[in-house]
Amino acid sequence: MSGEARFTLGVEEEYQVVDAATGELSGRAGAVLEEARRRLGDAAQPELLHSQVEAGTPVCESLAEVRRELVRMRRAMHGAAEREGCRIAASGTHPLSSWREQEVTPKQRYRALEEAGRQVAKETLVFGCHVHVACGDPETTIGVMNRSRPWLPVLLALSASSPFWEGDDTGFASYRTILFRRWPTAGAPLTFAGRAEYDALVAALTAAGTIPDATQIYWDMRPSARYPTLEYRVADCCPTVDEAVMIAGLTRGLARTGEREHAAGSALVDLRPELLEAAMWQAARDGLDGELIDLERTRRIPAALLLERLLDHVRPALEEHGDREEVEGLVRETLRRGNGATRQRAAHGRRERIEDVAALVVEETAQGLD
């Protein structure tokens, strides 16, 4: 993903490679990736573990283009996996496979991560959806990041798709969030006075030996170290293309709204990091099946009500890009059907078989690819 145009966007998805017969994670990611690159070129990339692959869309101008590219990407990955007796699956965690059975991809970057993270790295068997939005110059990007912070829990609740871990129901809608927050540079970003303060923090973390460079800032949202974008990293990998499109549309709306507020010099919400982390925990635990924390009023309200407030907040931006009807429809459909976590629990409850959950994720990942 590259490009300078403002409010263009791109989506990166981290997929599970699973055995077609057993539904378990497969170590065939290397072979799958080799075939996928014949179809997608460098858009197909390895990830930390041998059972993971990543793919990213090119720069997109519209949600229609995002949808086309996601379908093309998943179709190519699906075809490559089939050649190896595998499938791809999209959700924040695999419901039954164990981290103990996974191997680190033999690249220097991932070996260094394993050495630095140790047990934490070994257990980082998680899969995310990252949305890049081109917000303008570096100062504006920081301003947009500051103003997007209060809405991160809502994006997480919508995308939550990781309730199971090693065959057990964790009680969380997004256990991926809980697992990933053990890294020292994970979590929600603080507010920054400007780009210089952000750059100074990255320099200090690098000088301290905590990270080698800015690519290992793992916040829920960060200025991309590779592209001129703000990268929203809060979402679990979305099981369906519809959900990925929904998250992309809301994210761009949030970025455009933040840019307007930044340009107008509007005051930032005085949001304590402890409150934001509490709201993230609540969203990770309950997803859409309960209440979320209204950070403006510091009280819990039904998830559907806070989602309506987010839609109100970004509506002018959605209308500007012609996204309102599609995004609002997808949000309301998700509320009706439940997010990925809710649907996975329903699949498990029908026969109490964790294998049914794995099968559901594979099935949903392939929806609309024919």
C-alpha positions in Angstrom: 0.0 0.0 0.0 1.4 3.4 -1.0 0.1 6.7 -2.2 -0.2 10.3 -1.2 -3.9 11.1 -1.9 -5.8 12.1 1.3 -8.4 9.7 2.6 -7.5 6.9 0.3 -7.4 3.6 2.2 -6.1 0.1 2.2 -6.8 -3.0 4.2 -4.3 -5.7 5.4 -5.7 -9.0 6.7 -3.8 -11.8 8.6 -5.2 -15.2 7.7 -5.0 -18.6 9.3 -3.8 -21.5 7.2 -5.8 -24.5 8.2 -5.8 -28.1 7.2 -8.8 -28.9 5.0 -9.5 -32.2 6.6 -9.0 -31.5 10.3 -9.6 -27.7 10.6 -6.4 -27.4 12.6 -3.7 -24.8 11.9 -1.3 -26.0 9.2 2.4 -25.3 8.9 2.0 -25.1 5.1 2.0 -21.3 5.0 5.3 -21.2 3.1 4.0 -23.3 0.3 0.7 -21.4 0.3 2.5 -18.1 0.1 4.7 -19.2 -2.8 1.6 -20.0 -4.8 -0.3 -16.9 -3.6 2.5 -14.6 -4.8 2.0 -15.9 -8.3 -1.5 -14.4 -8.1 -1.0 -11.4 -5.8 2.7 -10.6 -6.1 4.2 -8.8 -3.1 0.7 -8.1 -1.7 1.1 -11.6 -0.1 3.5 -11.7 2.8 4.6 -14.1 5.5 3.8 -13.5 9.2 5.4 -14.4 12.6 4.3 -18.1 12.5 4.3 -20.8 9.8 0.5 -21.1 10.0 -0.1 -17.4 9.1 -0.1 -15.4 5.9 -0.9 -11.8 5.3 -2.3 -10.0 2.3 -2.9 -6.3 1.6 -5.0 -4.4 -0.9 -3.6 -1.7 -3.1 -4.5 1.9 -2.4 -8.3 2.3 -2.8 -10.4 5.3 -3.5 -13.8 3.9 -2.6 -15.4 1.2 -0.5 -16.5 -0.5 -3.7 -12.9 -0.8 -4.7 -12.0 -2.1 -1.2 -14.6 -4.8 -1.6 -13.4 -5.9 -5.0 -9.8 -6.1 -3.8 -10.7 -8.0 -0.6 -12.6 -10.5 -2.7 -9.7 -10.8 -5.2 -7.2 -11.2 -2.3 -9.2 -13.8 -0.4 -10.0 -15.7 -3.6 -6.3 -15.9 -4.5 -5.3 -17.0 -1.0 -8.1 -19.5 -1.0 -7.0 -21.0 -4.3 -3.4 -21.1 -3.2 -4.4 -22.9 0.0 -6.5 -25.4 -1.8 -3.5 -26.5 -3.9 -1.8 -27.5 -0.6 -4.8 -29.3 0.9 -5.6 -26.3 3.1 -8.1 -23.5 3.5 -7.7 -19.9 4.8 -9.7 -18.7 7.8 -10.3 -15.1 9.1 -10.8 -14.5 12.8 -8.8 -13.1 15.7 -7.7 -16.4 17.1 -8.0 -20.0 15.9 -10.6 -21.7 18.1 -8.8 -25.0 18.8 -5.2 -25.2 17.8 -2.4 -24.7 20.4 0.4 -22.2 20.2 2.7 -25.0 21.4 2.4 -26.6 18.0 3.3 -23.6 15.9 6.8 -22.7 14.5 8.2 -19.3 13.9 8.8 -18.3 10.3 12.5 -18.5 9.6 13.2 -14.9 8.9 15.6 -12.7 10.9 12.9 -10.2 11.8 10.7 -13.0 13.3 13.6 -14.7 15.0 14.5 -11.4 16.6 10.9 -11.0 17.8 11.0 -14.4 19.3 14.1 -13.6 21.2 12.8 -10.3 22.4 9.3 -11.5 23.3 10.1 -15.0 24.5 7.0 -16.7 25.9 4.9 -13.8 24.9 6.0 -14.1 21.3 5.3 -17.9 21.3 1.8 -17.3 22.4 1.1 -14.4 19.9 -1.1 -16.7 17.8 -3.4 -13.8 16.8 -4.8 -12.4 13.6 -5.8 -8.8 12.9 -7.3 -6.5 10.3 -5.4 -3.2 9.8 -6.9 -0.3 7.9 -4.6 2.4 6.5 -6.0 5.9 5.8 -4.1 8.7 4.2 -4.8 11.7 6.4 -2.4 14.3 5.0 0.8 15.6 6.5 2.5 14.1 9.6 1.0 16.8 11.9 -2.5 16.2 10.7 -2.0 12.4 11.1 -1.1 12.9 14.8 -4.1 15.2 15.2 -6.4 12.6 13.7 -4.9 9.9 15.9 -5.6 12.0 19.0 -9.2 12.5 18.0 -9.9 8.9 17.1 -8.9 7.5 20.5 -12.4 7.6 22.1 -13.9 5.5 19.4 -11.4 2.6 19.3 -13.4 0.4 21.7 -16.5 0.6 19.4 -14.4 -0.6 16.4 -13.1 -3.4 18.6 -16.6 -4.5 19.7 -17.9 -4.5 16.2 -15.0 -6.6 14.9 -14.5 -9.0 17.9 -14.1 -12.5 16.5 -11.9 -14.4 19.0 -13.8 -15.9 21.9 -12.1 -19.3 21.8 -8.5 -20.2 22.7 -7.1 -23.8 22.6 -10.6 -25.2 22.5 -12.0 -23.2 25.5 -14.4 -20.3 25.6 -12.4 -17.5 27.2 -15.4 -15.4 28.2 -14.0 -12.6 26.0 -15.4 -11.6 22.6 -11.8 -10.5 21.6 -9.3 -12.6 23.4 -6.8 -11.6 20.7 -6.9 -8.1 22.3 -6.0 -9.5 25.7 -3.2 -11.6 24.4 -1.6 -8.9 22.2 -1.6 -6.3 25.0 1.2 -8.1 26.8 3.7 -6.5 24.4 5.3 -3.4 25.8 4.3 -1.2 22.9 0.8 -2.5 22.6 -2.4 -0.8 23.8 -4.1 2.5 23.0 -1.9 5.4 22.2 -1.6 8.4 24.4 -2.4 11.9 23.1 0.6 13.7 21.5 1.2 17.5 21.2 2.5 16.9 17.7 4.7 14.8 15.4 7.9 15.9 17.1 6.7 14.4 20.5 5.8 11.2 18.8 9.1 11.0 17.0 10.9 11.7 20.3 9.1 8.8 22.0 10.0 6.4 19.2 13.7 7.6 19.4 13.7 7.1 23.2 12.2 3.6 22.9 14.8 2.7 20.2 17.7 4.1 22.3 16.5 2.1 25.3 16.6 -1.1 23.2 12.9 -1.7 23.6 12.2 -1.7 19.9 14.6 -1.7 16.9 12.4 0.8 14.9 8.9 2.3 14.6 7.5 -0.8 12.9 7.4 -2.4 16.4 5.0 0.2 17.8 2.0 -2.1 18.2 -0.6 0.3 19.4 -4.2 0.0 18.4 -3.5 2.9 16.0 -0.2 4.4 14.9 1.4 6.5 12.2 2.5 3.9 9.7 6.3 3.5 9.5 6.1 2.3 5.9 3.3 4.4 4.3 2.1 8.0 4.6 -1.0 6.8 6.5 -2.6 6.4 9.9 -2.9 2.7 10.6 -5.8 1.5 12.6 -4.8 -1.9 14.1 -7.6 -2.3 16.7 -9.8 -4.8 14.8 -9.8 -8.6 15.0 -9.5 -10.1 11.6 -13.0 -10.0 10.2 -14.6 -13.4 9.2 -16.6 -11.9 6.3 -15.8 -9.5 3.5 -18.8 -7.4 4.6 -17.4 -6.9 8.1 -14.0 -5.9 6.7 -15.7 -3.4 4.4 -17.7 -2.1 7.3 -14.6 -1.6 9.5 -12.8 0.1 6.6 -15.7 2.5 6.0 -16.1 3.5 9.6 -12.4 3.9 10.0 -12.2 6.3 7.0 -15.2 8.2 8.3 -13.5 8.5 11.7 -10.3 9.7 10.2 -12.0 12.3 8.0 -14.0 13.6 11.0 -10.9 13.8 13.0 -9.2 15.8 10.3 -12.0 18.3 10.2 -11.8 18.7 14.0 -8.0 19.1 13.8 -8.2 21.7 11.0 -10.8 23.6 13.0 -8.7 23.6 16.1 -11.4 22.0 18.2 -10.5 21.0 21.7 -9.6 17.4 22.4 -11.7 15.2 24.6 -9.9 15.2 28.0 -9.6 11.4 28.1 -7.6 9.7 30.8 -5.7 6.7 29.5 -6.9 4.6 32.4 -10.5 5.2 31.3 -9.7 4.3 27.7 -8.0 1.1 28.7 -11.1 0.2 30.9 -13.3 0.8 27.8 -11.0 -1.4 25.7 -11.2 -4.1 28.3 -15.0 -3.9 28.4 -15.2 -4.0 24.6 -12.8 -7.0 24.4 -14.7 -8.8 27.0 -18.4 -8.3 26.0 -18.2 -7.1 22.4 -21.7 -6.2 21.3 -23.4 -8.6 23.7 -23.9 -6.1 26.6 -22.8 -2.6 27.4 -19.9 -0.5 26.4 -18.4 2.5 28.2 -19.5 5.9 27.0 -16.3 7.8 27.5 -17.9 11.2 27.1 -20.3 10.6 30.0 -18.2 7.9 31.8 -21.0 5.4 32.2 -22.0 2.1 30.6 -24.7 2.2 27.9 -26.0 -0.5 25.5 -23.6 -1.3 22.7 -26.2 -0.5 20.1 -26.7 3.0 21.5 -23.0 3.8 21.4 -22.8 2.5 17.8 -25.5 4.9 16.9 -23.5 7.7 18.4 -20.5 6.6 16.4 -22.6 6.7 13.2 -23.9 10.2 14.1 -20.3 11.3 14.7 -19.0 10.1 11.3 -22.2 10.7 9.2 -21.0 13.8 7.4 -17.8 12.1 6.4 -19.7 9.0 5.3 -22.0 11.1 3.2 -19.0 13.0 1.6 -17.5 9.7 0.4 -20.9 8.2 -0.6 -20.5 5.5 2.1 -23.4 6.2 4.4 -26.0 3.8 3.1 -23.6 0.9 2.9 -21.8 1.4 6.2 -25.0 2.0 8.2 -26.6 -1.0 6.6 -23.6 -3.2 7.5 -23.5 -2.0 11.0 -27.2 -2.7 11.5 -26.8 -6.1 9.9 -24.0 -6.9 12.3 -26.1 -5.8 15.3 -28.9 -8.1 14.0 -26.6 -11.2 13.3 -24.1 -10.6 16.0 -20.4 -10.1 15.5 -18.0 -12.9 14.8 -17.7 -13.9 18.5 -21.4 -14.1 18.9 -21.8 -16.3 15.8 -19.0 -18.6 16.8 -20.5 -19.1 20.2 -23.9 -19.9 18.6 -22.2 -22.5 16.3 -20.5 -24.1 19.3 -23.7 -24.1 21.4 -25.7 -26.1 18.8 -23.6 -29.4 19.3 -20.9 -28.4 21.8 -18.3 -29.1 19.2 -15.4 -26.8 18.9 -14.7 -28.2 15.4 -18.0 -26.6 14.3 -16.6 -23.2 15.2 -13.5 -23.8 13.0 -15.7 -24.9 10.2 -17.9 -21.8 10.5 -14.9 -19.5 10.3 -13.6 -21.2 7.1 -17.1 -21.0 5.6 -17.6 -17.3 6.4 -14.1 -16.4 5.1 -15.1 -17.9 1.7 -18.5 -16.2 1.5 -19.0 -14.2 -1.7 -15.8 -15.5 -3.4 -17.6 -17.6 -6.1 
